[in-house]
């Protein structure tokens, strides 16, 4: 097997390394030749005549060189091969070519299938075709010419259907094809990368395609020119997820119908880069789209950059693509086309967005950008784009949104922006900010005057409905124009925010506007609407220019600001116009013109002119009969501050007002008119007219240096109006004057004393102020006096004093004010000082966290009631006489009690309430306790803070108890928070015990002990005893022992007695009592010499404490004084020897000495 593999490897290497070169020459070759020589030689040496013969003879990876000439044949390339024509390596677009190697069909084959209808059909990968011309026009076949006098005898020049890769098609000329110059299709699965480069594809039938790339077949295209085809490049039906980068670069397309069409992408994830393309129309009589993207939903990206489109119907058509299908448009140029970009989303299409950057669109006949959606939101973001010359700029139709960014519009004949629904789509609902766009060289935000209106005229939008979109060309500015832009003021007003500017140059007679916010109107030429209604307290209309109201003015709330050069003109007639009287919250602050129009002769006019100055509403009343022969006349009304420009004062008038005056002007020089009467308004103090004597107030009229008293008198003591009693006045100046004997000051130099007080409760700091006195009278001295039930010192010389009144009752305050001119004014004010409540309360103090009850028990003065009782504890506020407070923490809580009487006086009291923790009291021992007679017990007391009370009246820190005793203690944190503990002691009698007599016995001898007791007993120690818990145990001692008898009862009381059991240590046994295990041969072993049969003896040896150190059941006279093989220390030991046959027992002392 190894040998075979080596041979195969060698053969493969040899085959690849030594590819054969084949030669074909249709002119003098012969298919019987060997094909291995370019020239004819002896035998069969020479080139083949047909390409097919050479291809059949060649092996994979061979190269076939094909000479110039016409080759009538079909080629099926099913193995790896290189085919080189007479122009291999020579670009047919940029370089001069040699005579061509031309492959033509032997007949007419224009069916739709690739097989049998292709001049070259590729059925293998790794095929290179270079320098060949494939033509569907065989000069030897005479058929009818079709379009453009061309013949089409082949369906496809070169076609491949399969998952092929590494196909290289270079320097080719493909022409006269019916379906496609190149048709690549992979099928379900994707191919590898292929390459089409430096080729010319031309002259296709009108529905043909220059390059068809279908069904996941991947090929880069570089430096290709496609000319005179129906479609330049078709890319269709890609779904494989390969993440390839596919390039189409430096390619020129000149086609009839479509330049590039991309369609039916789904799930594909590739990056397609189209760069440096030139796409233009071939036949100007046929509608041509440069780029079409249709029905795509994959997650791939198309990057179209640095490309040029010319002479197209639609440069870019994007139809029914999803947001995952990304198209980038960058650095492109479009010239001489009908539509630049058309984006369309049908009804069921999802939302999608596109970015177009740095595109130049010039000479666009219809519209540069058109966004049209009947489905999801279609968004276009434009950056650095230029629309130069042509018709329209940007169209937004249906559910579309365009962000124009900084787009440049220059020399357009039509609209800059157009929002429309005429194409059966939804109306746009998104606002467009065009303030950063440039319009004929001027930034939108910098547009002024006529430029702004001319720009607005080129915008079609719908600002009258809140759901509709609009275009803003200048920040905070909107435009109303009578040409083709927005023509309605309401539309602009509804879109504007507070203090925006609305520029108006049109007049809409049937439009009524309700103003409910601050807004600015700028008028370019005569402009106006039918009616304005001021209808909100925050509304202000700032007028800049002339603005007319054909049906009147309604003033509910809100101010209109005008100036001498910014005029509001209100039309008045006898049937439909309205002129509101205004009020203190709504008037015209500045001049107001009334245009009386088409009134019947002698028509009675009685108008209140709603004017004012600053914050001062000062209407003017006019009564006269219309006697003008003109169709209309204008009357200008205004009120001014200060002294009227009147040089002489009529007789009977002491002085005129220096505060306000009115003027009626004749702006159109329409002539004179005669009033029946006029009316003015005045104030006593609030606006400082100082009308103190209305009955002696008069109306003064001045015209042409003639001043007249036209009578009248005021109708109110306070703010009111005065109507003249004489007629015959007209245009001129009007003011008020003081008649002789009157007391109307009408002058800012007289001081006015005014007193205001804040507070009226006993002992409060009551503020007494004169700060409402006239601010323009320069008061510099205040003299106060207070008289009443108690003395209140008042040495103060100030505008404001603070005093406390210690006694209730009525006091009179007097004030004399003096100004810098030495003028004085005296005023009086009464104040009634009222009583306050006397605050007190009670509160429970239970243990935390129980509820604390607070009770307001304040004492109130006679004839008063508590109107409100407030408790504030921590952050809680409660109203009521009784408050049940639930503390959140233990300890002291600061609280505030506020009690208000029905006379308005109140007082506060700061209180502290306690929520104590439950105290701790512990007696140890506690409860019932017993002690034995004669004993005592010390009871310990553990307690927390508080007061402890014992039931026996004593005070204890601890309690020592000997006899029967009982006591109880209670510890208090507060009266409602306490804890108790107690102890009771009983004395119990102790038992009687007698241990009995002492005894003397021999070691190991049994003896019965005799004790007596009336309790239970315990012998201590229990050594040598058979039962230490009975009165008469049996003892077998080995050493003298003192026994203690402990007698006790069940209550734990006990008594003790003792006796001694003495053991006689004298050795009276016949057994040897000396052992000297020192190795000298004498007494080294303990030998029972007096016992003839020691093996029948049971031997035990103990220490004097009773510890057994040796035992043997059959002694052999062999023990040497050891325990566990270790020598025992010298000393006395006790032994017991029991003869198992005779039952004799021997005891005694054994002395061990080494």
HELIX and SHEET records of a PDB file:
HELIX    1   1 UNK A    2  UNK A   17  1                                  16    
HELIX    2   2 UNK A   51  UNK A   57  1                                   7    
HELIX    3   3 UNK A  147  UNK A  149  5                                   3    
HELIX    4   4 UNK A  444  UNK A  446  5                                   3    
HELIX    5   5 UNK A  449  UNK A  456  1                                   8    
HELIX    6   6 UNK A  489  UNK A  495  1                                   7    
HELIX    7   7 UNK A  694  UNK A  696  5                                   3    
HELIX    8   8 UNK A 1094  UNK A 1096  5                                   3    
SHEET    1   A10 UNK A  21  UNK A  24  0                                        
SHEET    2   A10 UNK A  62  UNK A  66  1                                        
SHEET    3   A10 UNK A  81  UNK A  84  1                                        
SHEET    4   A10 UNK A 127  UNK A 130  1                                        
SHEET    5   A10 UNK A 168  UNK A 170  1                                        
SHEET    6   A10 UNK A 193  UNK A 204  1                                        
SHEET    7   A10 UNK A 173  UNK A 177  1                                        
SHEET    8   A10 UNK A 133  UNK A 135  1                                        
SHEET    9   A10 UNK A 101  UNK A 104  1                                        
SHEET   10   A10 UNK A  69  UNK A  72  1                                        
SHEET    1   B12 UNK A  21  UNK A  24  0                                        
SHEET    2   B12 UNK A  62  UNK A  66  1                                        
SHEET    3   B12 UNK A  81  UNK A  84  1                                        
SHEET    4   B12 UNK A 127  UNK A 130  1                                        
SHEET    5   B12 UNK A 168  UNK A 170  1                                        
SHEET    6   B12 UNK A 193  UNK A 204  1                                        
SHEET    7   B12 UNK A 218  UNK A 238  1                                        
SHEET    8   B12 UNK A 209  UNK A 214  1                                        
SHEET    9   B12 UNK A 180  UNK A 185  1                                        
SHEET   10   B12 UNK A 156  UNK A 161  1                                        
SHEET   11   B12 UNK A 118  UNK A 122  1                                        
SHEET   12   B12 UNK A  75  UNK A  77  1                                        
SHEET    1   C19 UNK A  21  UNK A  24  0                                        
SHEET    2   C19 UNK A  62  UNK A  66  1                                        
SHEET    3   C19 UNK A  81  UNK A  84  1                                        
SHEET    4   C19 UNK A 127  UNK A 130  1                                        
SHEET    5   C19 UNK A 168  UNK A 170  1                                        
SHEET    6   C19 UNK A 193  UNK A 204  1                                        
SHEET    7   C19 UNK A 218  UNK A 238  1                                        
SHEET    8   C19 UNK A 245  UNK A 249  1                                        
SHEET    9   C19 UNK A 271  UNK A 275  1                                        
SHEET   10   C19 UNK A 301  UNK A 305  1                                        
SHEET   11   C19 UNK A 326  UNK A 330  1                                        
SHEET   12   C19 UNK A 352  UNK A 357  1                                        
SHEET   13   C19 UNK A 360  UNK A 383  1                                        
SHEET   14   C19 UNK A 333  UNK A 345  1                                        
SHEET   15   C19 UNK A 308  UNK A 310  1                                        
SHEET   16   C19 UNK A 278  UNK A 281  1                                        
SHEET   17   C19 UNK A 252  UNK A 265  1                                        
SHEET   18   C19 UNK A 289  UNK A 296  1                                        
SHEET   19   C19 UNK A 314  UNK A 321  1                                        
SHEET    1   D17 UNK A  21  UNK A  24  0                                        
SHEET    2   D17 UNK A  62  UNK A  66  1                                        
SHEET    3   D17 UNK A  81  UNK A  84  1                                        
SHEET    4   D17 UNK A 127  UNK A 130  1                                        
SHEET    5   D17 UNK A 168  UNK A 170  1                                        
SHEET    6   D17 UNK A 193  UNK A 204  1                                        
SHEET    7   D17 UNK A 218  UNK A 238  1                                        
SHEET    8   D17 UNK A 245  UNK A 249  1                                        
SHEET    9   D17 UNK A 271  UNK A 275  1                                        
SHEET   10   D17 UNK A 301  UNK A 305  1                                        
SHEET   11   D17 UNK A 326  UNK A 330  1                                        
SHEET   12   D17 UNK A 352  UNK A 357  1                                        
SHEET   13   D17 UNK A 360  UNK A 383  1                                        
SHEET   14   D17 UNK A 386  UNK A 388  1                                        
SHEET   15   D17 UNK A 408  UNK A 410  1                                        
SHEET   16   D17 UNK A 438  UNK A 439  1                                        
SHEET   17   D17 UNK A 442  UNK A 443 -1                                        
SHEET    1   E16 UNK A  21  UNK A  24  0                                        
SHEET    2   E16 UNK A  62  UNK A  66  1                                        
SHEET    3   E16 UNK A  81  UNK A  84  1                                        
SHEET    4   E16 UNK A 127  UNK A 130  1                                        
SHEET    5   E16 UNK A 168  UNK A 170  1                                        
SHEET    6   E16 UNK A 193  UNK A 204  1                                        
SHEET    7   E16 UNK A 218  UNK A 238  1                                        
SHEET    8   E16 UNK A 245  UNK A 249  1                                        
SHEET    9   E16 UNK A 271  UNK A 275  1                                        
SHEET   10   E16 UNK A 301  UNK A 305  1                                        
SHEET   11   E16 UNK A 326  UNK A 330  1                                        
SHEET   12   E16 UNK A 352  UNK A 357  1                                        
SHEET   13   E16 UNK A 360  UNK A 383  1                                        
SHEET   14   E16 UNK A 392  UNK A 403  1                                        
SHEET   15   E16 UNK A 417  UNK A 420  1                                        
SHEET   16   E16 UNK A 459  UNK A 460  1                                        
SHEET    1   F 2 UNK A 432  UNK A 433  0                                        
SHEET    2   F 2 UNK A 471  UNK A 472  1                                        
SHEET    1   G 5 UNK A 477  UNK A 480  0                                        
SHEET    2   G 5 UNK A 500  UNK A 504  1                                        
SHEET    3   G 5 UNK A 518  UNK A 523  1                                        
SHEET    4   G 5 UNK A 527  UNK A 544  1                                        
SHEET    5   G 5 UNK A 507  UNK A 515  1                                        
SHEET    1   H11 UNK A 477  UNK A 480  0                                        
SHEET    2   H11 UNK A 500  UNK A 504  1                                        
SHEET    3   H11 UNK A 518  UNK A 523  1                                        
SHEET    4   H11 UNK A 527  UNK A 544  1                                        
SHEET    5   H11 UNK A 547  UNK A 561  1                                        
SHEET    6   H11 UNK A 568  UNK A 572  1                                        
SHEET    7   H11 UNK A 592  UNK A 597  1                                        
SHEET    8   H11 UNK A 632  UNK A 641 -1                                        
SHEET    9   H11 UNK A 660  UNK A 665 -1                                        
SHEET   10   H11 UNK A 732  UNK A 739 -1                                        
SHEET   11   H11 UNK A 653  UNK A 656 -1                                        
SHEET    1   I 6 UNK A 477  UNK A 480  0                                        
SHEET    2   I 6 UNK A 500  UNK A 504  1                                        
SHEET    3   I 6 UNK A 518  UNK A 523  1                                        
SHEET    4   I 6 UNK A 527  UNK A 544  1                                        
SHEET    5   I 6 UNK A 547  UNK A 561  1                                        
SHEET    6   I 6 UNK A 578  UNK A 579  1                                        
SHEET    1   J 8 UNK A 477  UNK A 480  0                                        
SHEET    2   J 8 UNK A 500  UNK A 504  1                                        
SHEET    3   J 8 UNK A 518  UNK A 523  1                                        
SHEET    4   J 8 UNK A 527  UNK A 544  1                                        
SHEET    5   J 8 UNK A 547  UNK A 561  1                                        
SHEET    6   J 8 UNK A 588  UNK A 589  1                                        
SHEET    7   J 8 UNK A 611  UNK A 613  1                                        
SHEET    8   J 8 UNK A 616  UNK A 617 -1                                        
SHEET    1   K12 UNK A 477  UNK A 480  0                                        
SHEET    2   K12 UNK A 500  UNK A 504  1                                        
SHEET    3   K12 UNK A 518  UNK A 523  1                                        
SHEET    4   K12 UNK A 527  UNK A 544  1                                        
SHEET    5   K12 UNK A 547  UNK A 561  1                                        
SHEET    6   K12 UNK A 568  UNK A 572  1                                        
SHEET    7   K12 UNK A 592  UNK A 597  1                                        
SHEET    8   K12 UNK A 632  UNK A 641 -1                                        
SHEET    9   K12 UNK A 660  UNK A 665 -1                                        
SHEET   10   K12 UNK A 732  UNK A 739 -1                                        
SHEET   11   K12 UNK A 697  UNK A 703 -1                                        
SHEET   12   K12 UNK A 706  UNK A 709 -1                                        
SHEET    1   L 4 UNK A 603  UNK A 609  0                                        
SHEET    2   L 4 UNK A 620  UNK A 626 -1                                        
SHEET    3   L 4 UNK A 675  UNK A 682 -1                                        
SHEET    4   L 4 UNK A 720  UNK A 723 -1                                        
SHEET    1   M 3 UNK A 756  UNK A 758  0                                        
SHEET    2   M 3 UNK A 766  UNK A 769 -1                                        
SHEET    3   M 3 UNK A 800  UNK A 803 -1                                        
SHEET    1   N 3 UNK A 779  UNK A 787  0                                        
SHEET    2   N 3 UNK A 809  UNK A 819 -1                                        
SHEET    3   N 3 UNK A 824  UNK A 833 -1                                        
SHEET    1   O 3 UNK A 841  UNK A 843  0                                        
SHEET    2   O 3 UNK A 852  UNK A 856 -1                                        
SHEET    3   O 3 UNK A 882  UNK A 885 -1                                        
SHEET    1   P 4 UNK A 876  UNK A 879  0                                        
SHEET    2   P 4 UNK A 866  UNK A 873 -1                                        
SHEET    3   P 4 UNK A 891  UNK A 901 -1                                        
SHEET    4   P 4 UNK A 906  UNK A 915 -1                                        
SHEET    1   Q 3 UNK A 921  UNK A 924  0                                        
SHEET    2   Q 3 UNK A 937  UNK A 943 -1                                        
SHEET    3   Q 3 UNK A 958  UNK A 961 -1                                        
SHEET    1   R 4 UNK A 927  UNK A 932  0                                        
SHEET    2   R 4 UNK A 977  UNK A 988  1                                        
SHEET    3   R 4 UNK A 965  UNK A 974 -1                                        
SHEET    4   R 4 UNK A 947  UNK A 950 -1                                        
SHEET    1   S 2 UNK A 993  UNK A 994  0                                        
SHEET    2   S 2 UNK A1012  UNK A1013 -1                                        
SHEET    1   T 4 UNK A 999  UNK A1002  0                                        
SHEET    2   T 4 UNK A1054  UNK A1064  1                                        
SHEET    3   T 4 UNK A1041  UNK A1048 -1                                        
SHEET    4   T 4 UNK A1016  UNK A1020 -1                                        
SHEET    1   U 2 UNK A1006  UNK A1008  0                                        
SHEET    2   U 2 UNK A1034  UNK A1036 -1                                        
SHEET    1   V 5 UNK A1074  UNK A1075  0                                        
SHEET    2   V 5 UNK A1145  UNK A1152  1                                        
SHEET    3   V 5 UNK A1131  UNK A1139 -1                                        
SHEET    4   V 5 UNK A1097  UNK A1102 -1                                        
SHEET    5   V 5 UNK A1108  UNK A1112 -1                                        
SHEET    1   W 2 UNK A1122  UNK A1123  0                                        
SHEET    2   W 2 UNK A1126  UNK A1127 -1                                        
END                                                                             
